[in-house]
Amino acid sequence: MEELEKVKDYYDLRDKQWQQEYSKLYKSYEKLERETLERDYEEFKAPDSDNDDMISRSEFNTYVKKYLSSFPELSEKDFPKFDDFDLDGDGMVSFDEWQKFLYQQKQQEAKRAKGEKSNNNQDLYAELLNALYEQSTQADNFNGLQKNLSNNKKQNSGKR
């Protein structure tokens, strides 16, 4: 019975430790979310020259011109258009629309990055298959192919 009590105490202790770690992690997540929201709001307020928590087309265009003058290496094509932010098409951009646009951008970037990685892997795989095909056409049988591959491996390791 005493052994069972020790096991129970051990699991209770582990559960308490897990809850503490989860609480720390969740607090960090909440802090990150709050900081992200604050940063997004600061970015949103930059073009809002009349402080009405809405960005008009005029305010947006003025902001873009000022921004681009500070960064001459950029051009207008590098900057999103007003209509990209104005998701409901009412001629004004709210903070909610601003955030939705930023979220959409992040999603598109993640898809692009995933696609690029996938394409790179496909390209490497195709190169490998082509090289293997070339080796197989130069061999009379499987043993010959294996010998050619072994010789190429030795040659490539000598180049390093």
Buried (B, 14 or more C-beta within 10 A) or exposed (E): EEEEEEEEEEEEEEEEEEEEEEEEEEEEEEEEEEEEEEEBEEEBBEBBEEEEEBBBBEBBBEBBEEEBEEEEEEEEEEBEEBEEBBBEEEEBBBBEBBBBBBEEEEEEEEEEEEEEEEEEEEEEEEEEEEEEEEBEEEBEEEEEBEEBBEEEEEEEEEEE
